[in-house]
Amino acid sequence: MVLRKAFQVVPLLLALVVFMVSSAFAAPEYSFKFAGQNPADHPATAVMNQIAAEVAEKSNGRIELKVYPANQLGDYTLVFEELIRGTIEMGCISVPSQFDPRLELVYVNGFVRGYDDAKRVFAPDGWLFGKMDELISRLGVNLLGFFIEGMIGTGTTKPAVDPLNPAVAKEVLVRVPNMDVYKLAAEAMGYRTVTIPYADVYQAMQTGVCEGVNGYPVAAAYTALRDVLKHWYMTNYSLECLNIMISGKTWASMKPEDQKILQDAVSRGAAKSIEMAEEVDAKYMQMMRDYGIEVHTYTQEELTPLAEACATTWQALEKNMTKELMDEFRVNMAPGK
């Protein structure tokens, strides 16, 4: 499948466009650090650069967004803390749950089973967006949009045993994010788990501290881990969603017309990502094959046992995420809703 033009642009060229657009105007009224966690050649970074270029153009240079990919300003847990403080203005990152376990809501496994589901679930007028914005805003951060990266699979350095049967031990120790939603789901699918900081995953796999990763979409796995991956299981048990956010202090300092320019640019970037996620996944799986990684794909019917295994963990999430929230989640987000 041919990837659309927006993701064919070389990241360095996009960064140059941002610089040239910004340089064409007078000194900016606002200069914001825009932190990302993915490499410079990742689609999320390309969208961040596109947002920055549009904002510079539409604001006549009054708003400058300086894009920092690849955890240059710290991993997502540190960046989120700085967003709360206002010392980093914007981020396109995962949302950590150390301040509120309910923020793991966006990462619950087993309820998004394909791209049609994703378009409904992550719509800006949907229940999930509203609930996440409500929870994040209590911490002093505003949600501007979701970057939909793609469906999540499992990458390993050795073959997993009977990967479609959750009742069978996979005999692979996988790294999971420090979130109950991922740990419980990975274990329900038959993996042993260990928590390792995002920035240290490559070295951990290289040295054998872990033997695989759970919680990575295809593009992130390829751009960050391709040298250590041997197998990729496209199990679609979850969907990677980065959150494009702005510090509440920063947002409050902006004029309404500038808030609109920024929000409109982010909304366009978010919409583009969800439209193109399937193509991004297909592109990066082919790049994996070309690189020598063995890619395993399955039908939705074949994946049903894994999705059902993930759904068995929802009740256990009530302990930290509250029964009230999970009841609301089940009403609004259970498959078929």
N, C-alpha and C positions, 0 to 999 in steps of 0.2 A: 504494500500500500504506500502510495507516495505521500510523504509528509508535507503539509501545507507550507506556504511560503514563510509564514511567521517564524517557524522553527528551523528554517533553512539558513537563516542569517547567522553569519559567523559572530560569536559573542564579542570578540575584540572590535569588530567593525561597529557593532551596536554601541559599545562603550565609546568609540570615537565619535559616533553620531551624537551621543549625549553630550560629550565635551564640546563639540562644534556648535550645537544648538545653544548650550549654556553660555559659550564664549561670545555669541553674537549679540548678547544683551548686556545691560549694565550689571553692576554687582547685585547679587540676589538679596531680596528682603528676608527670605527664609533659606537656610542651608541645612538640610537634614541628612543625617547618616541613615542609610537604608541597608540593614544587615540581613544577609542570607546565609544559609547553611550548606548550600550545594556548590559544587565546583563551577568554575567560570564557563565551562562548556555545557552546562546543564540547562534544560528548557526553562526552569524556574528563574535562573539568572538572566536568560534572554528576555523573559517577560518583565523582570525588574528593570532592566535597561530600557525596554520599550515604554514602561510607565514613566520612568525618569525623563525620557526624551519628550513624551507627550506633555507632561506637566511643565517642562521648561518652555516648550513652544506655546502652549495655551496660556501660560501666565506671563508671557513676554519676558521670561527670565527672572521673574520675581521669586520663583520657587525652584530651588536646586536640590535634587536628590542625588547623593553620592552613594553609589552601590558598592557594598563590600561583600563579595561572595565568600564561600569556602570557610566559614567560621572565623573570618579574619578579626571580628570583634568579639569572639568567644562563641562557645556552643549555645544552642538554643535556650538552655536553662539560664545561662548568664545574661544573654541578650534580653530575655523576658524580664529579668530583674531590672535591667537598665531601662527598659521601656516603662516600667512602673515608676522608676525614679525620674525619668525624663532625660537621662544622660545619653541615651540612644533614642532617636526620634521615631524610627520606623523599622519594621522587620517583616520578612517573609520566611517564617520559621514554623517548626512544630511548636505546640503549646505544652509546656511542662505542667505537671500537676502538684508541685510541691506546695503551692499556695492554696490550692483548692482542688481536692481529688475529683470533684465533679467535672473539671475541665477535660478529663479523659473521655467524656461523652462523645466527642467527635471521632474518637478512635475505637469505639466499641466494635468488636469483630462479629461478622456473620450476618449483618443486615443489609449490606450493599453487595449484591451478587453479580452486578454487571453495569455497563455504562448507561443503560436506560434508567436504572435505579439511581445512578449518580446524578443525572440531570435533574431528577425530581428532588432528591434528598438535599443537594447542596445549592438549590436555587436561593437567591438573595431574599426572596419573600417567603422562604420555607421555615418550618418550625425549628430546624436545627440551627440555622443562621441566627434566628432571633434568640434562641436559648443560649447559644455560645456568646453572643454579644452581651446578653444580660449578665452572664457569669463573669466574663472578662472585664466588663466595665466596672464591676464592683471593686476590681483591683486597680483601677485607674488606667486602663488600656482600652482603646476602641478597636473593634473589629471592622475592617473596611471591605474585606473580601476573602474568599477561599481560592487558593491555587490548587487545582485538582491535578495531582501529579500522575496518578495512574493506579491500577489495581496492584495489590501487594502479593508477593510470593515468598518463597524461601530459597536462599542461596546457600550452597554447601561446598565444602572442600572434599567431601567423599559422598558416595551414594547414600540416600536415605532408604531405609527398609520399608517396603510397602507403603509408599507415600500417600496413597488415597484412603488408607484404612486407619482411622483414628484409634482403633483398639490395639494396634500393633506399635510397640516401641520402635522409634525410628533409629535409635542408636547413634544419634547426632546431638552434640551439645551446641545449642544455638544462642546467639546473643539476642536479647530482647530489650527494648526501651524500658526504662525504669517506671513502668506503668502496669497496674494490675490487668488492664484489658489485654495487653499483649502477652504477659506472662501466663495468665490463666488459659488464654486461647491456644498458645503454643503447646502448653502441657496437655490440653484437651485433645490436640491433634497428634500427640505421641512423642513430643520432643522434650529433652531435658533443657533447662534454661539457665542463663547467667546474664547478669546486667553489667554492661560495659559502657562507658561514656561514648557518645557518637563519634567524637574526634579520634578515639583510640581503637575503633573497630578494625581498621585495616591491619594494624600491627598485631592485634589480638588474633586475627585469623592467620596471619603470616607466621606467627610463632606457635600456633596451636593452642592458645589459651581458650579459644572456642573453635568450633568446626563448621559454623554456619551462622546465618543471620535470618531473623524473622522480623518483619516490620519494615522491610525495604520495598519500594516499588522498583520497576525495571530500570528506569533511567538512573535513579540514584545508585542502584547496585552496580550498574555498568560503569558509570563515570567515576565512582569512588572505589570499587572493589574488583574490577575486572581482572587484575593481575593475580588475585588469590582465589577467585571463584572457579570451580570445576563443574558444578551442576546448578541449574536454575529450575525450580519447580513453580510453574505459574498457577498457583492454587486459588487466587482471587478471593481469599477469605476476608479481605478487608480492602480499604482504599486509602491511599496516602493523600492526606489533605493538609497542605501548609496554610497557615493563617497569615494574611496580610494585615498588619496591625500598626497602629500609631499610638504613641504615648498620649494619654488623656491631657496632660499638661501642654503638650505640643499642639494638639487639636484645639484646645481652648484659646491658644494664643493666635490662631489664624482668623483672618477675616472670612465671613460666610462665603463670599465669592471664591476665595482661594480653597476653602474646604470643598466646595463643589467641583472645582477643577481637579483636585486630588482624588476625590471619591469617584468621579466619572472615569478617570484614567484607570484606577484600580478595578472598577467594575468591568470595564472593557477587557482588561487583562485576565480577570477571573473568568469571564464568559468564554474567552478564547481558549483558556486552558481546559475547561470541561468539554468543549466541542472537540478538542484535539487529543484528549487523553488516550483514546484507543489507538490512534495513529502513532502517538509517541511510544506506547507500549510495543506495538508491532515493530517499529523502527529499531528500538533498542534490543528487542529479542533477536532480531536478525543480526545486529552488530555483535551480540553475544556469540551467536553461532559462528559468525565470521572470525571471531577472536579465539574460537576453540572451546567455548563453554558449551556443555551439553544442556539444551533447553527442552524441558518436558511440558507439553501443553495438554489440556483436557477439555472435554465438553462440560457444560454447566451441570448436566445430569451426573457425570462422573464426580463432580465436586460437591454434590449435595451432602454426602456424609460428613465432609469437613465443615461445611457451613453449619450443619446441625450440631456438630460437636462444639463449635464456637458459641452457638446460641445457648448451650447448656450452662455457660459461664455467666450469663446475664444476672441470674439471681444472686450469685456470689458477689457481684459488683455493688449490690445494695449496701453492703457493709460500710463502704467508704463514700459511695456516690449517692446514698440515701434511697430508701424505698420509694419515696415520693417522686424523685426524679426518674428512676427506672420505670415506675408505673407509667409516667407521662411519656417516656421514651417508647415503651411497648405500644401504647395507644397510637402514637404518631409515626413510629419508624419500623415496626415489625414488617417483614416482607409481605407485599400485597396491599400495604396501606397507600 
